Amino acid sequence: MANGSWRIARNRGGAQLPIVLLVAFAVALILLGKAQSNLFDRARANVTDWAAPVLEVARAPLSGLDHWMASIGSIFNVYQENLRLKDENARLRQWQNAAVVLDDRVKRYQLLLHAVPDPTLSSVMARVIGRANRPFLQTMILDAGKAQNVKPGQAVIDARGMIGRIFITGDHTSWVILLTDLNSRIPVIVEPGNVQAIMAGDNTGAPTLDLLSQNVTLKPGMQVISSGDGGLLPPGLAIGTVIADPNGGFRVVLLADAASSEDVNVVDFKQKAELPPSVSPNDLPATAAGLPLAPPPAPVVATPPGATGPGATAPGTPPATPPSTTVPKPTAHAATTPAPVGPAAPDATDPGDE
């Protein structure tokens, strides 16, 4: 009986010893983690890198299952969605054919009218590598800069429409101010009607429209494109659609979504500013019409006060400035050789000859 009780006591003491060791080891780990936190961070990173391939393989079936479960609700609408897309595709093909025909017709008209061709446009493909709130509230960072001939002021567009403008460039990066930013103002045209306006951002998703003329009326659904005024932005870039502002006025719903844009084009508008040409006599209206130029006015000869004659001026009229006369300077020979002194020559009508 005594031997049995001794065994039980020994087993209890042996079970308490590992618990004490575990507690001591845990306290040591906590103290070590407080002293050298980077050690555990590096260890965690190494473990994550080592387990990443295994986690990807294990996660693939679960990702497919999650995707399938999320699409269960749309399975029943696939047929109707397919019919709608077919109908939309057919309408788009019709508009594409109409656009091709109209573009060819416009080119023929320009050739017949000897119209000045539009300036060439070149673009640089760039990728969005970041977004920031400085120096403006909404800013986009691209991976193209001076090395790719990107310059401040150039338009930034994506597949849907214009996003913003380049405002600063580095060697290999550039920053874009969006059309929705408070500091953005660009000239635009509202079609149909060729209505001139200024589109100004106000840090909302729909910039405002400031009309340059008060005698026009806008309607929701009209299209907004860039006007090209100022020679910086190319004309005809798609921007958005006009909507009514509940507080009065009109706003523009942009076609492009800057939050989801990944690949963009930086458009280079090759139109250099020119100085006005100098005016020459051949550019006067009379010469252009084939008429001779008018003769210059006759010079006015000054007369002393009180004199009478054709050149006399009326009393009270200030005398005209006499024309300047230039006295010829004596030559070197006349200055060094004195004139001969002698008797005067006889007069041709001498009284002694009578």
Secondary structure, DSSP 8 states (H G I E B T S, - for coil): -HHHHHHHHHHHHHHHHHHHHHHHHHHHHHHHHHH-HHHHHHHHHHHHHHHHHHHHHHHHHHHHHHHHHHTHHHHTTHHHHHHHHHHHHHHHHHHHHHHHHHHHHHHHHHHHTT------EEEEEEEEEEEE-SSSSSEEEES--GGGT--TT-EEE-SSSEEEEEEEE-SS-EEEEETTSTT-EEEEEEETTTEEEEEE--SSSS-EEEES-TT----TT-EEEE--TTSSS-TT-EEEEEEE-TTSSEEEEESS-TTT--EEEEEEE-----------GGGSHHHHTT--------------TT--STT---TT---------------HHHHHS----------SS-GGG-
